[in-house]
Amino acid sequence: MSQVEGLRLPQFFDYFGSPLKLVATADGGMAGWRLSKETGGWREANNLVDKVLFVGGDEINQISPDEFVQLTEHERGRYLSGDGPIFALYETVQAIEDTLRAERRYPTPEEQALIRGVRRRTFVMFEEQLQQAGDPAADPTIAS
């Protein structure tokens, strides 16, 4: 955890249903990164820093690291498709959610734990792939 002008970083937000994180930079500054629904990677969002810190609004909420991981993976699972182990896990979560909708019921504690655990795992896997590809905002340690 770092501090920039009295702010503890990183900070995580649900910005109009999209994951956004504010992180410390190597030069002592701060950078904003928002999830790209096209790639699942992170795109620069420095233009949103003042808005989330000082303006706020009903559609901007600070969230915990775990809530950030869950929101990120919910969005990746919803908007991305492909092959491989990550996408197989996204399909597993989707199958559980489809069953819940079809049965018109809430998930059991076991189902909730399974979904949360799978999403933590896919977050780490996806972020590690992003790191290997050179994404400067990738950070699998958020899920720990």
Buried (B, 14 or more C-beta within 10 A) or exposed (E): EEEBEEEEBBBBBBBEEBBBBBBBEEEEEBBBBBBBEEBBBBBEBEEBBEBBBEEEEEEBBBBEBBBBBBBBBBBBBEEBEEEEEBBEBBEBBEEBBEEBEEEEEEBEEEBEEBBBEBBBBBBBBBBEBBBEEEBBBBBBEBBE
